Amino acid sequence: MKGFAVLAVIGILVVVGGFSVVGAESYQGYQVCVPCHNGRTAPDLRGLFSSADELIRTAKSVKDPMMRNIQQNDELLKAAAKDLGLK
């Protein structure tokens, strides 16, 4: 059980570290959302919003620390909305 906990922590650090080192800016739009918004870790975003403004407003209001870098990147949020076909 202890080994599983260690692996889980390492996995989380790799994901968070990847966003910190590479930065969300190197990804385009919805691609940065997919690893978490897969329907298991977080809800799939496809079909969930009716407008780009709604998606951006909702993303910025989320309290999850995993969203901090993304919340500060308006261009990435707009690109994600565009990828989802939102206007």
HTML snippet that shows the backbone in 3Dmol.js (N, CA, C, O; Angstrom):
<script src="https://3Dmol.org/build/3Dmol-min.js"></script>
<div id="view" style="width:600px;height:400px;position:relative"></div>
<script>
const pdb = `
ATOM      1  N   MET A   1       0.829  -1.191   0.000  1.00  0.00           N
ATOM      2  CA  MET A   1       0.000   0.000   0.000  1.00  0.00           C
ATOM      3  C   MET A   1       0.876   1.259   0.000  1.00  0.00           C
ATOM      4  O   MET A   1       0.560   2.246  -0.663  1.00  0.00           O
ATOM      5  N   LYS A   2       1.981   1.208   0.753  1.00  0.00           N
ATOM      6  CA  LYS A   2       2.867   2.362   0.818  1.00  0.00           C
ATOM      7  C   LYS A   2       3.469   2.660  -0.556  1.00  0.00           C
ATOM      8  O   LYS A   2       3.624   3.823  -0.929  1.00  0.00           O
ATOM      9  N   GLY A   3       3.809   1.606  -1.309  1.00  0.00           N
ATOM     10  CA  GLY A   3       4.363   1.786  -2.645  1.00  0.00           C
ATOM     11  C   GLY A   3       3.383   2.466  -3.582  1.00  0.00           C
ATOM     12  O   GLY A   3       3.776   3.296  -4.403  1.00  0.00           O
ATOM     13  N   PHE A   4       2.093   2.115  -3.463  1.00  0.00           N
ATOM     14  CA  PHE A   4       1.063   2.750  -4.301  1.00  0.00           C
ATOM     15  C   PHE A   4       0.966   4.229  -3.995  1.00  0.00           C
ATOM     16  O   PHE A   4       0.845   5.045  -4.909  1.00  0.00           O
ATOM     17  N   ALA A   5       1.017   4.588  -2.714  1.00  0.00           N
ATOM     18  CA  ALA A   5       0.934   6.001  -2.317  1.00  0.00           C
ATOM     19  C   ALA A   5       2.119   6.781  -2.877  1.00  0.00           C
ATOM     20  O   ALA A   5       1.959   7.912  -3.336  1.00  0.00           O
ATOM     21  N   VAL A   6       3.281   6.195  -2.840  1.00  0.00           N
ATOM     22  CA  VAL A   6       4.482   6.847  -3.367  1.00  0.00           C
ATOM     23  C   VAL A   6       4.335   7.052  -4.876  1.00  0.00           C
ATOM     24  O   VAL A   6       4.652   8.124  -5.391  1.00  0.00           O
ATOM     25  N   LEU A   7       3.857   6.031  -5.583  1.00  0.00           N
ATOM     26  CA  LEU A   7       3.658   6.149  -7.023  1.00  0.00           C
ATOM     27  C   LEU A   7       2.611   7.207  -7.350  1.00  0.00           C
ATOM     28  O   LEU A   7       2.769   7.950  -8.319  1.00  0.00           O
ATOM     29  N   ALA A   8       1.548   7.287  -6.559  1.00  0.00           N
ATOM     30  CA  ALA A   8       0.513   8.291  -6.788  1.00  0.00           C
ATOM     31  C   ALA A   8       1.080   9.697  -6.623  1.00  0.00           C
ATOM     32  O   ALA A   8       0.802  10.577  -7.437  1.00  0.00           O
ATOM     33  N   VAL A   9       1.864   9.910  -5.585  1.00  0.00           N
ATOM     34  CA  VAL A   9       2.471  11.220  -5.345  1.00  0.00           C
ATOM     35  C   VAL A   9       3.429  11.568  -6.477  1.00  0.00           C
ATOM     36  O   VAL A   9       3.447  12.707  -6.942  1.00  0.00           O
ATOM     37  N   ILE A  10       4.215  10.611  -6.920  1.00  0.00           N
ATOM     38  CA  ILE A  10       5.148  10.853  -8.026  1.00  0.00           C
ATOM     39  C   ILE A  10       4.371  11.217  -9.288  1.00  0.00           C
ATOM     40  O   ILE A  10       4.759  12.135 -10.011  1.00  0.00           O
ATOM     41  N   GLY A  11       3.288  10.513  -9.554  1.00  0.00           N
ATOM     42  CA  GLY A  11       2.457  10.814 -10.729  1.00  0.00           C
ATOM     43  C   GLY A  11       1.913  12.225 -10.693  1.00  0.00           C
ATOM     44  O   GLY A  11       1.934  12.927 -11.704  1.00  0.00           O
ATOM     45  N   ILE A  12       1.427  12.645  -9.540  1.00  0.00           N
ATOM     46  CA  ILE A  12       0.896  14.002  -9.382  1.00  0.00           C
ATOM     47  C   ILE A  12       2.002  15.028  -9.597  1.00  0.00           C
ATOM     48  O   ILE A  12       1.793  16.034 -10.275  1.00  0.00           O
ATOM     49  N   LEU A  13       3.167  14.781  -9.027  1.00  0.00           N
ATOM     50  CA  LEU A  13       4.283  15.713  -9.190  1.00  0.00           C
ATOM     51  C   LEU A  13       4.722  15.822 -10.643  1.00  0.00           C
ATOM     52  O   LEU A  13       5.090  16.905 -11.097  1.00  0.00           O
ATOM     53  N   VAL A  14       4.687  14.718 -11.376  1.00  0.00           N
ATOM     54  CA  VAL A  14       5.066  14.751 -12.787  1.00  0.00           C
ATOM     55  C   VAL A  14       4.082  15.607 -13.578  1.00  0.00           C
ATOM     56  O   VAL A  14       4.487  16.419 -14.410  1.00  0.00           O
ATOM     57  N   VAL A  15       2.791  15.422 -13.318  1.00  0.00           N
ATOM     58  CA  VAL A  15       1.779  16.209 -14.033  1.00  0.00           C
ATOM     59  C   VAL A  15       1.919  17.690 -13.705  1.00  0.00           C
ATOM     60  O   VAL A  15       1.979  18.524 -14.609  1.00  0.00           O
ATOM     61  N   VAL A  16       1.972  18.024 -12.414  1.00  0.00           N
ATOM     62  CA  VAL A  16       2.089  19.422 -11.998  1.00  0.00           C
ATOM     63  C   VAL A  16       3.412  20.007 -12.468  1.00  0.00           C
ATOM     64  O   VAL A  16       3.453  21.134 -12.961  1.00  0.00           O
ATOM     65  N   GLY A  17       4.474  19.262 -12.322  1.00  0.00           N
ATOM     66  CA  GLY A  17       5.787  19.724 -12.763  1.00  0.00           C
ATOM     67  C   GLY A  17       5.837  19.939 -14.260  1.00  0.00           C
ATOM     68  O   GLY A  17       6.488  20.868 -14.738  1.00  0.00           O
ATOM     69  N   GLY A  18       5.157  19.088 -14.999  1.00  0.00           N
ATOM     70  CA  GLY A  18       5.111  19.246 -16.455  1.00  0.00           C
ATOM     71  C   GLY A  18       4.479  20.561 -16.850  1.00  0.00           C
ATOM     72  O   GLY A  18       4.969  21.241 -17.752  1.00  0.00           O
ATOM     73  N   PHE A  19       3.400  20.928 -16.188  1.00  0.00           N
ATOM     74  CA  PHE A  19       2.766  22.205 -16.493  1.00  0.00           C
ATOM     75  C   PHE A  19       3.651  23.370 -16.060  1.00  0.00           C
ATOM     76  O   PHE A  19       3.663  24.411 -16.716  1.00  0.00           O
ATOM     77  N   SER A  20       4.383  23.209 -14.975  1.00  0.00           N
ATOM     78  CA  SER A  20       5.225  24.296 -14.492  1.00  0.00           C
ATOM     79  C   SER A  20       6.448  24.498 -15.379  1.00  0.00           C
ATOM     80  O   SER A  20       6.813  25.632 -15.691  1.00  0.00           O
ATOM     81  N   VAL A  21       7.081  23.397 -15.784  1.00  0.00           N
ATOM     82  CA  VAL A  21       8.307  23.492 -16.568  1.00  0.00           C
ATOM     83  C   VAL A  21       7.999  23.828 -18.020  1.00  0.00           C
ATOM     84  O   VAL A  21       8.576  24.755 -18.587  1.00  0.00           O
ATOM     85  N   VAL A  22       7.087  23.071 -18.617  1.00  0.00           N
ATOM     86  CA  VAL A  22       6.767  23.280 -20.017  1.00  0.00           C
ATOM     87  C   VAL A  22       5.861  24.479 -20.170  1.00  0.00           C
ATOM     88  O   VAL A  22       6.004  25.258 -21.113  1.00  0.00           O
ATOM     89  N   GLY A  23       4.935  24.629 -19.256  1.00  0.00           N
ATOM     90  CA  GLY A  23       3.995  25.739 -19.298  1.00  0.00           C
ATOM     91  C   GLY A  23       2.824  25.446 -20.204  1.00  0.00           C
ATOM     92  O   GLY A  23       2.982  24.848 -21.268  1.00  0.00           O
ATOM     93  N   ALA A  24       1.663  25.863 -19.785  1.00  0.00           N
ATOM     94  CA  ALA A  24       0.452  25.632 -20.568  1.00  0.00           C
ATOM     95  C   ALA A  24       0.515  26.352 -21.904  1.00  0.00           C
ATOM     96  O   ALA A  24      -0.198  25.973 -22.832  1.00  0.00           O
ATOM     97  N   GLU A  25       1.347  27.381 -22.030  1.00  0.00           N
ATOM     98  CA  GLU A  25       1.428  28.157 -23.257  1.00  0.00           C
ATOM     99  C   GLU A  25       1.940  27.333 -24.434  1.00  0.00           C
ATOM    100  O   GLU A  25       1.653  27.665 -25.584  1.00  0.00           O
ATOM    101  N   SER A  26       2.687  26.272 -24.172  1.00  0.00           N
ATOM    102  CA  SER A  26       3.229  25.481 -25.266  1.00  0.00           C
ATOM    103  C   SER A  26       2.178  24.558 -25.870  1.00  0.00           C
ATOM    104  O   SER A  26       2.412  23.978 -26.930  1.00  0.00           O
ATOM    105  N   TYR A  27       1.051  24.413 -25.237  1.00  0.00           N
ATOM    106  CA  TYR A  27      -0.053  23.616 -25.748  1.00  0.00           C
ATOM    107  C   TYR A  27      -1.078  24.546 -26.368  1.00  0.00           C
ATOM    108  O   TYR A  27      -1.107  25.738 -26.060  1.00  0.00           O
ATOM    109  N   GLN A  28      -1.909  24.016 -27.228  1.00  0.00           N
ATOM    110  CA  GLN A  28      -2.932  24.833 -27.858  1.00  0.00           C
ATOM    111  C   GLN A  28      -4.313  24.393 -27.409  1.00  0.00           C
ATOM    112  O   GLN A  28      -4.656  23.214 -27.496  1.00  0.00           O
ATOM    113  N   GLY A  29      -5.092  25.327 -26.937  1.00  0.00           N
ATOM    114  CA  GLY A  29      -6.510  25.128 -26.682  1.00  0.00           C
ATOM    115  C   GLY A  29      -6.886  23.931 -25.842  1.00  0.00           C
ATOM    116  O   GLY A  29      -6.332  23.687 -24.770  1.00  0.00           O
ATOM    117  N   TYR A  30      -7.844  23.194 -26.364  1.00  0.00           N
ATOM    118  CA  TYR A  30      -8.453  22.100 -25.607  1.00  0.00           C
ATOM    119  C   TYR A  30      -7.476  20.974 -25.291  1.00  0.00           C
ATOM    120  O   TYR A  30      -7.731  20.198 -24.370  1.00  0.00           O
ATOM    121  N   GLN A  31      -6.372  20.857 -26.017  1.00  0.00           N
ATOM    122  CA  GLN A  31      -5.389  19.802 -25.746  1.00  0.00           C
ATOM    123  C   GLN A  31      -4.902  19.841 -24.310  1.00  0.00           C
ATOM    124  O   GLN A  31      -4.628  18.795 -23.722  1.00  0.00           O
ATOM    125  N   VAL A  32      -4.792  21.020 -23.743  1.00  0.00           N
ATOM    126  CA  VAL A  32      -4.303  21.134 -22.369  1.00  0.00           C
ATOM    127  C   VAL A  32      -5.363  20.672 -21.366  1.00  0.00           C
ATOM    128  O   VAL A  32      -5.030  20.330 -20.232  1.00  0.00           O
ATOM    129  N   CYS A  33      -6.618  20.660 -21.768  1.00  0.00           N
ATOM    130  CA  CYS A  33      -7.725  20.277 -20.879  1.00  0.00           C
ATOM    131  C   CYS A  33      -7.934  18.764 -20.825  1.00  0.00           C
ATOM    132  O   CYS A  33      -8.335  18.220 -19.796  1.00  0.00           O
ATOM    133  N   VAL A  34      -7.659  18.094 -21.940  1.00  0.00           N
ATOM    134  CA  VAL A  34      -8.010  16.684 -22.104  1.00  0.00           C
ATOM    135  C   VAL A  34      -7.416  15.742 -21.052  1.00  0.00           C
ATOM    136  O   VAL A  34      -8.125  14.837 -20.612  1.00  0.00           O
ATOM    137  N   PRO A  35      -6.165  15.898 -20.624  1.00  0.00           N
ATOM    138  CA  PRO A  35      -5.632  14.945 -19.650  1.00  0.00           C
ATOM    139  C   PRO A  35      -6.470  14.831 -18.373  1.00  0.00           C
ATOM    140  O   PRO A  35      -6.587  13.743 -17.808  1.00  0.00           O
ATOM    141  N   CYS A  36      -7.038  15.916 -17.925  1.00  0.00           N
ATOM    142  CA  CYS A  36      -7.881  15.865 -16.716  1.00  0.00           C
ATOM    143  C   CYS A  36      -9.366  15.786 -17.050  1.00  0.00           C
ATOM    144  O   CYS A  36     -10.110  15.045 -16.407  1.00  0.00           O
ATOM    145  N   HIS A  37      -9.796  16.541 -18.044  1.00  0.00           N
ATOM    146  CA  HIS A  37     -11.224  16.580 -18.405  1.00  0.00           C
ATOM    147  C   HIS A  37     -11.537  15.443 -19.370  1.00  0.00           C
ATOM    148  O   HIS A  37     -11.830  15.648 -20.548  1.00  0.00           O
ATOM    149  N   ASN A  38     -11.461  14.229 -18.813  1.00  0.00           N
ATOM    150  CA  ASN A  38     -11.645  13.012 -19.597  1.00  0.00           C
ATOM    151  C   ASN A  38     -12.904  12.252 -19.184  1.00  0.00           C
ATOM    152  O   ASN A  38     -13.133  11.138 -19.655  1.00  0.00           O
ATOM    153  N   GLY A  39     -13.719  12.839 -18.313  1.00  0.00           N
ATOM    154  CA  GLY A  39     -14.924  12.166 -17.851  1.00  0.00           C
ATOM    155  C   GLY A  39     -14.704  11.335 -16.602  1.00  0.00           C
ATOM    156  O   GLY A  39     -15.671  10.883 -15.988  1.00  0.00           O
ATOM    157  N   ARG A  40     -13.459  11.123 -16.212  1.00  0.00           N
ATOM    158  CA  ARG A  40     -13.151  10.361 -14.999  1.00  0.00           C
ATOM    159  C   ARG A  40     -12.550  11.265 -13.939  1.00  0.00           C
ATOM    160  O   ARG A  40     -13.090  11.376 -12.839  1.00  0.00           O
ATOM    161  N   THR A  41     -11.440  11.911 -14.259  1.00  0.00           N
ATOM    162  CA  THR A  41     -10.784  12.806 -13.305  1.00  0.00           C
ATOM    163  C   THR A  41     -11.604  14.070 -13.109  1.00  0.00           C
ATOM    164  O   THR A  41     -11.811  14.522 -11.983  1.00  0.00           O
ATOM    165  N   ALA A  42     -12.062  14.630 -14.206  1.00  0.00           N
ATOM    166  CA  ALA A  42     -12.910  15.830 -14.209  1.00  0.00           C
ATOM    167  C   ALA A  42     -13.893  15.665 -15.370  1.00  0.00           C
ATOM    168  O   ALA A  42     -13.643  14.884 -16.288  1.00  0.00           O
ATOM    169  N   PRO A  43     -15.005  16.395 -15.332  1.00  0.00           N
ATOM    170  CA  PRO A  43     -16.007  16.209 -16.390  1.00  0.00           C
ATOM    171  C   PRO A  43     -15.478  16.528 -17.784  1.00  0.00           C
ATOM    172  O   PRO A  43     -14.674  17.442 -17.969  1.00  0.00           O
ATOM    173  N   ASP A  44     -15.946  15.755 -18.755  1.00  0.00           N
ATOM    174  CA  ASP A  44     -15.645  16.044 -20.157  1.00  0.00           C
ATOM    175  C   ASP A  44     -16.329  17.362 -20.493  1.00  0.00           C
ATOM    176  O   ASP A  44     -17.507  17.542 -20.181  1.00  0.00           O
ATOM    177  N   LEU A  45     -15.615  18.279 -21.120  1.00  0.00           N
ATOM    178  CA  LEU A  45     -16.142  19.622 -21.379  1.00  0.00           C
ATOM    179  C   LEU A  45     -17.006  19.703 -22.638  1.00  0.00           C
ATOM    180  O   LEU A  45     -17.762  20.659 -22.813  1.00  0.00           O
ATOM    181  N   ARG A  46     -16.895  18.712 -23.504  1.00  0.00           N
ATOM    182  CA  ARG A  46     -17.649  18.754 -24.763  1.00  0.00           C
ATOM    183  C   ARG A  46     -19.150  18.701 -24.479  1.00  0.00           C
ATOM    184  O   ARG A  46     -19.635  17.796 -23.801  1.00  0.00           O
ATOM    185  N   GLY A  47     -19.871  19.683 -25.007  1.00  0.00           N
ATOM    186  CA  GLY A  47     -21.317  19.743 -24.839  1.00  0.00           C
ATOM    187  C   GLY A  47     -21.781  20.297 -23.503  1.00  0.00           C
ATOM    188  O   GLY A  47     -22.982  20.352 -23.239  1.00  0.00           O
ATOM    189  N   LEU A  48     -20.853  20.704 -22.665  1.00  0.00           N
ATOM    190  CA  LEU A  48     -21.199  21.171 -21.324  1.00  0.00           C
ATOM    191  C   LEU A  48     -21.532  22.657 -21.284  1.00  0.00           C
ATOM    192  O   LEU A  48     -22.269  23.098 -20.402  1.00  0.00           O
ATOM    193  N   PHE A  49     -21.002  23.436 -22.226  1.00  0.00           N
ATOM    194  CA  PHE A  49     -21.182  24.890 -22.221  1.00  0.00           C
ATOM    195  C   PHE A  49     -21.856  25.360 -23.505  1.00  0.00           C
ATOM    196  O   PHE A  49     -21.710  24.748 -24.563  1.00  0.00           O
ATOM    197  N   SER A  50     -22.602  26.468 -23.389  1.00  0.00           N
ATOM    198  CA  SER A  50     -23.298  26.992 -24.564  1.00  0.00           C
ATOM    199  C   SER A  50     -22.577  28.182 -25.192  1.00  0.00           C
ATOM    200  O   SER A  50     -22.917  28.595 -26.301  1.00  0.00           O
ATOM    201  N   SER A  51     -21.586  28.735 -24.496  1.00  0.00           N
ATOM    202  CA  SER A  51     -20.841  29.867 -25.056  1.00  0.00           C
ATOM    203  C   SER A  51     -19.412  29.883 -24.523  1.00  0.00           C
ATOM    204  O   SER A  51     -19.108  29.287 -23.490  1.00  0.00           O
ATOM    205  N   ALA A  52     -18.540  30.582 -25.257  1.00  0.00           N
ATOM    206  CA  ALA A  52     -17.147  30.734 -24.827  1.00  0.00           C
ATOM    207  C   ALA A  52     -17.086  31.483 -23.498  1.00  0.00           C
ATOM    208  O   ALA A  52     -16.311  31.124 -22.612  1.00  0.00           O
ATOM    209  N   ASP A  53     -17.908  32.526 -23.364  1.00  0.00           N
ATOM    210  CA  ASP A  53     -17.918  33.301 -22.118  1.00  0.00           C
ATOM    211  C   ASP A  53     -18.281  32.430 -20.918  1.00  0.00           C
ATOM    212  O   ASP A  53     -17.706  32.580 -19.840  1.00  0.00           O
ATOM    213  N   GLU A  54     -19.224  31.532 -21.105  1.00  0.00           N
ATOM    214  CA  GLU A  54     -19.642  30.640 -20.011  1.00  0.00           C
ATOM    215  C   GLU A  54     -18.500  29.712 -19.613  1.00  0.00           C
ATOM    216  O   GLU A  54     -18.251  29.518 -18.423  1.00  0.00           O
ATOM    217  N   LEU A  55     -17.802  29.135 -20.592  1.00  0.00           N
ATOM    218  CA  LEU A  55     -16.673  28.253 -20.299  1.00  0.00           C
ATOM    219  C   LEU A  55     -15.579  29.018 -19.555  1.00  0.00           C
ATOM    220  O   LEU A  55     -15.069  28.540 -18.541  1.00  0.00           O
ATOM    221  N   ILE A  56     -15.218  30.193 -20.048  1.00  0.00           N
ATOM    222  CA  ILE A  56     -14.144  30.989 -19.439  1.00  0.00           C
ATOM    223  C   ILE A  56     -14.519  31.416 -18.025  1.00  0.00           C
ATOM    224  O   ILE A  56     -13.706  31.307 -17.107  1.00  0.00           O
ATOM    225  N   ARG A  57     -15.735  31.896 -17.848  1.00  0.00           N
ATOM    226  CA  ARG A  57     -16.211  32.319 -16.522  1.00  0.00           C
ATOM    227  C   ARG A  57     -16.189  31.144 -15.538  1.00  0.00           C
ATOM    228  O   ARG A  57     -15.763  31.294 -14.393  1.00  0.00           O
ATOM    229  N   THR A  58     -16.645  29.986 -15.990  1.00  0.00           N
ATOM    230  CA  THR A  58     -16.665  28.802 -15.126  1.00  0.00           C
ATOM    231  C   THR A  58     -15.252  28.347 -14.792  1.00  0.00           C
ATOM    232  O   THR A  58     -14.959  28.034 -13.639  1.00  0.00           O
ATOM    233  N   ALA A  59     -14.371  28.308 -15.792  1.00  0.00           N
ATOM    234  CA  ALA A  59     -12.984  27.882 -15.555  1.00  0.00           C
ATOM    235  C   ALA A  59     -12.302  28.790 -14.540  1.00  0.00           C
ATOM    236  O   ALA A  59     -11.562  28.317 -13.677  1.00  0.00           O
ATOM    237  N   LYS A  60     -12.547  30.080 -14.641  1.00  0.00           N
ATOM    238  CA  LYS A  60     -11.910  31.034 -13.724  1.00  0.00           C
ATOM    239  C   LYS A  60     -12.483  30.957 -12.308  1.00  0.00           C
ATOM    240  O   LYS A  60     -11.835  31.397 -11.358  1.00  0.00           O
ATOM    241  N   SER A  61     -13.691  30.404 -12.155  1.00  0.00           N
ATOM    242  CA  SER A  61     -14.315  30.343 -10.828  1.00  0.00           C
ATOM    243  C   SER A  61     -13.981  29.057 -10.067  1.00  0.00           C
ATOM    244  O   SER A  61     -14.281  28.951  -8.878  1.00  0.00           O
ATOM    245  N   VAL A  62     -13.367  28.083 -10.735  1.00  0.00           N
ATOM    246  CA  VAL A  62     -13.036  26.805 -10.109  1.00  0.00           C
ATOM    247  C   VAL A  62     -11.967  27.009  -9.038  1.00  0.00           C
ATOM    248  O   VAL A  62     -11.007  27.749  -9.252  1.00  0.00           O
ATOM    249  N   LYS A  63     -12.128  26.366  -7.907  1.00  0.00           N
ATOM    250  CA  LYS A  63     -11.194  26.528  -6.784  1.00  0.00           C
ATOM    251  C   LYS A  63     -10.074  25.491  -6.770  1.00  0.00           C
ATOM    252  O   LYS A  63      -9.211  25.542  -5.894  1.00  0.00           O
ATOM    253  N   ASP A  64     -10.066  24.558  -7.712  1.00  0.00           N
ATOM    254  CA  ASP A  64      -9.055  23.505  -7.758  1.00  0.00           C
ATOM    255  C   ASP A  64      -7.684  24.101  -8.099  1.00  0.00           C
ATOM    256  O   ASP A  64      -7.558  24.805  -9.101  1.00  0.00           O
ATOM    257  N   PRO A  65      -6.656  23.833  -7.285  1.00  0.00           N
ATOM    258  CA  PRO A  65      -5.325  24.389  -7.548  1.00  0.00           C
ATOM    259  C   PRO A  65      -4.722  23.921  -8.873  1.00  0.00           C
ATOM    260  O   PRO A  65      -3.829  24.584  -9.402  1.00  0.00           O
ATOM    261  N   MET A  66      -5.184  22.808  -9.417  1.00  0.00           N
ATOM    262  CA  MET A  66      -4.683  22.330 -10.705  1.00  0.00           C
ATOM    263  C   MET A  66      -5.081  23.277 -11.843  1.00  0.00           C
ATOM    264  O   MET A  66      -4.505  23.216 -12.929  1.00  0.00           O
ATOM    265  N   MET A  67      -6.055  24.145 -11.599  1.00  0.00           N
ATOM    266  CA  MET A  67      -6.534  25.065 -12.626  1.00  0.00           C
ATOM    267  C   MET A  67      -5.838  26.424 -12.590  1.00  0.00           C
ATOM    268  O   MET A  67      -6.077  27.249 -13.471  1.00  0.00           O
ATOM    269  N   ARG A  68      -4.991  26.680 -11.605  1.00  0.00           N
ATOM    270  CA  ARG A  68      -4.397  28.016 -11.419  1.00  0.00           C
ATOM    271  C   ARG A  68      -3.699  28.555 -12.664  1.00  0.00           C
ATOM    272  O   ARG A  68      -3.976  29.678 -13.086  1.00  0.00           O
ATOM    273  N   ASN A  69      -2.793  27.768 -13.262  1.00  0.00           N
ATOM    274  CA  ASN A  69      -2.062  28.241 -14.444  1.00  0.00           C
ATOM    275  C   ASN A  69      -3.003  28.511 -15.600  1.00  0.00           C
ATOM    276  O   ASN A  69      -2.832  29.482 -16.338  1.00  0.00           O
ATOM    277  N   ILE A  70      -3.984  27.663 -15.754  1.00  0.00           N
ATOM    278  CA  ILE A  70      -4.926  27.807 -16.863  1.00  0.00           C
ATOM    279  C   ILE A  70      -5.830  29.013 -16.652  1.00  0.00           C
ATOM    280  O   ILE A  70      -6.146  29.721 -17.608  1.00  0.00           O
ATOM    281  N   GLN A  71      -6.247  29.255 -15.426  1.00  0.00           N
ATOM    282  CA  GLN A  71      -7.127  30.393 -15.118  1.00  0.00           C
ATOM    283  C   GLN A  71      -6.468  31.725 -15.460  1.00  0.00           C
ATOM    284  O   GLN A  71      -7.158  32.696 -15.771  1.00  0.00           O
ATOM    285  N   GLN A  72      -5.171  31.779 -15.406  1.00  0.00           N
ATOM    286  CA  GLN A  72      -4.443  33.019 -15.671  1.00  0.00           C
ATOM    287  C   GLN A  72      -4.124  33.220 -17.149  1.00  0.00           C
ATOM    288  O   GLN A  72      -3.547  34.240 -17.524  1.00  0.00           O
ATOM    289  N   ASN A  73      -4.494  32.259 -17.986  1.00  0.00           N
ATOM    290  CA  ASN A  73      -4.131  32.303 -19.401  1.00  0.00           C
ATOM    291  C   ASN A  73      -5.394  32.468 -20.246  1.00  0.00           C
ATOM    292  O   ASN A  73      -5.983  31.483 -20.692  1.00  0.00           O
ATOM    293  N   ASP A  74      -5.805  33.721 -20.464  1.00  0.00           N
ATOM    294  CA  ASP A  74      -7.025  34.001 -21.227  1.00  0.00           C
ATOM    295  C   ASP A  74      -6.940  33.478 -22.653  1.00  0.00           C
ATOM    296  O   ASP A  74      -7.937  32.995 -23.191  1.00  0.00           O
ATOM    297  N   GLU A  75      -5.774  33.563 -23.273  1.00  0.00           N
ATOM    298  CA  GLU A  75      -5.624  33.096 -24.656  1.00  0.00           C
ATOM    299  C   GLU A  75      -5.858  31.590 -24.747  1.00  0.00           C
ATOM    300  O   GLU A  75      -6.497  31.118 -25.687  1.00  0.00           O
ATOM    301  N   LEU A  76      -5.346  30.837 -23.781  1.00  0.00           N
ATOM    302  CA  LEU A  76      -5.547  29.394 -23.770  1.00  0.00           C
ATOM    303  C   LEU A  76      -7.028  29.067 -23.572  1.00  0.00           C
ATOM    304  O   LEU A  76      -7.557  28.175 -24.236  1.00  0.00           O
ATOM    305  N   LEU A  77      -7.697  29.775 -22.671  1.00  0.00           N
ATOM    306  CA  LEU A  77      -9.121  29.538 -22.438  1.00  0.00           C
ATOM    307  C   LEU A  77      -9.941  29.864 -23.690  1.00  0.00           C
ATOM    308  O   LEU A  77     -10.875  29.138 -24.029  1.00  0.00           O
ATOM    309  N   LYS A  78      -9.592  30.947 -24.370  1.00  0.00           N
ATOM    310  CA  LYS A  78     -10.302  31.303 -25.615  1.00  0.00           C
ATOM    311  C   LYS A  78     -10.056  30.255 -26.694  1.00  0.00           C
ATOM    312  O   LYS A  78     -10.968  29.899 -27.440  1.00  0.00           O
ATOM    313  N   ALA A  79      -8.819  29.762 -26.775  1.00  0.00           N
ATOM    314  CA  ALA A  79      -8.498  28.728 -27.763  1.00  0.00           C
ATOM    315  C   ALA A  79      -9.241  27.429 -27.457  1.00  0.00           C
ATOM    316  O   ALA A  79      -9.716  26.752 -28.368  1.00  0.00           O
ATOM    317  N   ALA A  80      -9.340  27.087 -26.183  1.00  0.00           N
ATOM    318  CA  ALA A  80     -10.092  25.875 -25.792  1.00  0.00           C
ATOM    319  C   ALA A  80     -11.555  26.018 -26.179  1.00  0.00           C
ATOM    320  O   ALA A  80     -12.158  25.082 -26.704  1.00  0.00           O
ATOM    321  N   ALA A  81     -12.125  27.188 -25.918  1.00  0.00           N
ATOM    322  CA  ALA A  81     -13.531  27.438 -26.281  1.00  0.00           C
ATOM    323  C   ALA A  81     -13.712  27.320 -27.794  1.00  0.00           C
ATOM    324  O   ALA A  81     -14.697  26.749 -28.262  1.00  0.00           O
ATOM    325  N   LYS A  82     -12.772  27.855 -28.549  1.00  0.00           N
ATOM    326  CA  LYS A  82     -12.848  27.783 -30.013  1.00  0.00           C
ATOM    327  C   LYS A  82     -12.760  26.336 -30.476  1.00  0.00           C
ATOM    328  O   LYS A  82     -13.507  25.915 -31.360  1.00  0.00           O
ATOM    329  N   ASP A  83     -11.838  25.567 -29.873  1.00  0.00           N
ATOM    330  CA  ASP A  83     -11.695  24.141 -30.215  1.00  0.00           C
ATOM    331  C   ASP A  83     -12.985  23.371 -29.946  1.00  0.00           C
ATOM    332  O   ASP A  83     -13.295  22.403 -30.641  1.00  0.00           O
ATOM    333  N   LEU A  84     -13.725  23.802 -28.943  1.00  0.00           N
ATOM    334  CA  LEU A  84     -14.994  23.152 -28.584  1.00  0.00           C
ATOM    335  C   LEU A  84     -16.159  23.661 -29.438  1.00  0.00           C
ATOM    336  O   LEU A  84     -17.294  23.212 -29.283  1.00  0.00           O
ATOM    337  N   GLY A  85     -15.865  24.599 -30.337  1.00  0.00           N
ATOM    338  CA  GLY A  85     -16.904  25.133 -31.220  1.00  0.00           C
ATOM    339  C   GLY A  85     -17.789  26.163 -30.569  1.00  0.00           C
ATOM    340  O   GLY A  85     -18.892  26.428 -31.047  1.00  0.00           O
ATOM    341  N   LEU A  86     -17.319  26.757 -29.471  1.00  0.00           N
ATOM    342  CA  LEU A  86     -18.120  27.766 -28.753  1.00  0.00           C
ATOM    343  C   LEU A  86     -17.840  29.161 -29.286  1.00  0.00           C
ATOM    344  O   LEU A  86     -16.717  29.476 -29.680  1.00  0.00           O
ATOM    345  N   LYS A  87     -18.863  29.981 -29.292  1.00  0.00           N
ATOM    346  CA  LYS A  87     -18.718  31.380 -29.734  1.00  0.00           C
ATOM    347  C   LYS A  87     -19.123  32.322 -28.634  1.00  0.00           C
ATOM    348  O   LYS A  87     -19.070  33.539 -28.812  1.00  0.00           O
TER     349      LYS A  87
END
`;
const viewer = $3Dmol.createViewer("view");
viewer.addModel(pdb, "pdb");
viewer.setStyle({}, {cartoon: {color: "spectrum"}});
viewer.zoomTo();
viewer.render();
</script>
